[in-house]
Amino acid sequence: MRIFNRSAVVAGTSLVAASLVAGCGDSSDLDEQCAAAFERAALTVDQVVSAEYECGGSFGAPSQDGTIVMSVETQEQATLVIEEIYKAFAFESALDDAWIPGTQFLADEGGASFDDLDLGFNGGTPPVGDMRDRYDIHPPGAD
């Protein structure tokens, strides 16, 4: 009987290890899908020249960081475009409500940096779920 129990423990441990390895692969795929979804959504907005995101995280702390280059010259112009970007994020059903896209907004001419403070979200860049609530956009299949 002891041999059987040890075999079961070894088999169970192997199954757990295989699941963890498989989970790592899934995480990488999710990271790529996350980045692609943010980029795809941002690029639908007029005046967005480029969008690049990197999703990942460690120790259970996910992150979604990106850079969006826009054809704007002033903060006022940038604010209007950033709001359209946030609406595009809200429409993108592949984005999770809890994701918070830490984004650097830059001008294509001269590389000036812009912020999203004039949009009135509490505490800076909002989670996608807050964007959806603010703009009353709830795409089918979204979290």
C-alpha positions in Angstrom: 0.0 0.0 0.0 2.8 2.4 0.7 4.2 2.0 -2.8 0.9 2.9 -4.2 0.6 6.1 -2.1 4.1 7.2 -3.0 3.3 6.6 -6.7 0.2 8.7 -6.3 2.2 11.5 -4.7 4.8 11.4 -7.5 2.0 11.3 -10.1 0.2 14.2 -8.4 3.4 16.2 -8.1 4.1 15.7 -11.8 0.6 16.8 -12.8 0.9 20.0 -10.7 4.4 20.7 -12.3 3.0 20.1 -15.8 0.1 22.5 -15.0 2.4 25.2 -13.8 4.6 24.9 -16.9 1.5 25.0 -19.1 0.2 28.0 -17.2 3.5 29.9 -17.9 2.9 29.4 -21.6 -0.7 30.6 -21.3 0.5 33.7 -19.4 2.8 34.6 -22.3 0.0 34.2 -24.8 -2.2 36.4 -22.6 0.5 39.0 -22.4 0.8 39.1 -26.2 -3.0 39.2 -26.6 -3.2 42.0 -24.0 -0.5 44.1 -25.8 -2.1 43.5 -29.2 -5.6 44.5 -28.0 -4.3 47.8 -26.5 -2.3 48.6 -29.7 -5.2 47.6 -32.0 -7.7 49.8 -30.1 -5.3 52.8 -29.9 -4.6 52.7 -33.6 -8.3 53.1 -34.5 -8.1 56.7 -33.3 -7.4 59.5 -35.7 -4.2 61.3 -34.9 -2.6 58.2 -33.3 0.6 57.6 -35.2 1.8 54.6 -33.3 1.0 52.5 -30.2 3.3 50.0 -28.5 2.3 48.1 -25.3 4.0 45.5 -23.2 1.8 43.4 -20.8 3.2 41.2 -18.1 3.9 41.2 -14.5 5.6 39.3 -11.7 4.5 37.9 -8.4 0.8 38.3 -9.2 1.1 42.0 -10.1 0.1 42.4 -13.7 1.2 45.5 -15.6 0.2 47.0 -18.9 2.6 49.7 -20.0 2.7 51.5 -23.3 3.7 54.4 -25.4 1.3 56.2 -27.8 2.6 58.7 -30.3 0.1 61.3 -31.5 0.0 64.0 -34.1 -0.8 66.8 -31.7 1.0 69.9 -30.6 -0.7 71.1 -27.5 -2.1 69.6 -24.2 -5.6 70.6 -25.3 -5.3 68.7 -28.6 -3.7 65.7 -26.7 -6.6 65.6 -24.2 -9.2 65.3 -26.9 -7.2 62.4 -28.6 -6.5 60.7 -25.2 -10.2 60.7 -24.5 -10.9 59.0 -27.9 -8.2 56.5 -27.1 -9.9 55.7 -23.7 -13.2 55.2 -25.6 -11.5 52.9 -28.0 -10.1 50.9 -25.0 -13.6 50.7 -23.6 -14.9 49.3 -26.9 -12.2 46.7 -27.1 -13.8 43.5 -25.7 -10.5 41.7 -25.4 -9.4 44.1 -22.6 -10.1 43.1 -19.0 -12.0 45.6 -16.8 -9.2 45.5 -14.2 -6.3 46.4 -16.5 -4.8 49.8 -16.1 -2.9 50.9 -19.2 0.1 52.9 -17.9 0.6 55.0 -21.0 3.1 57.6 -22.0 1.5 60.0 -24.5 4.0 61.7 -26.8 3.8 64.1 -29.8 5.3 62.8 -33.0 7.0 66.2 -33.7 9.5 66.9 -30.9 8.4 64.2 -28.6 6.6 66.4 -26.1 4.9 64.4 -23.3 1.2 64.8 -22.4 -1.0 63.7 -19.5 -4.6 62.6 -19.1 -5.3 64.7 -16.0 -7.9 67.0 -17.7 -10.1 64.0 -18.2 -11.1 64.0 -14.5 -10.5 60.4 -13.5 -9.5 60.0 -9.9 -5.8 59.2 -9.4 -4.5 59.3 -13.0 -4.9 56.6 -15.6 -8.1 54.7 -14.9 -8.7 50.9 -15.2 -10.5 49.9 -18.4 -13.7 49.2 -16.4 -13.8 52.8 -15.2 -13.4 53.9 -18.8 -16.4 51.7 -19.8 -18.5 53.1 -16.9 -17.6 56.7 -17.7 -18.4 56.4 -21.4 -21.2 53.9 -20.9 -19.6 51.4 -23.3 -20.0 47.8 -22.4 -19.1 45.6 -25.4 -20.4 42.0 -25.5 -17.9 39.5 -24.2 -16.0 42.1 -22.1 -15.3 41.3 -18.4 
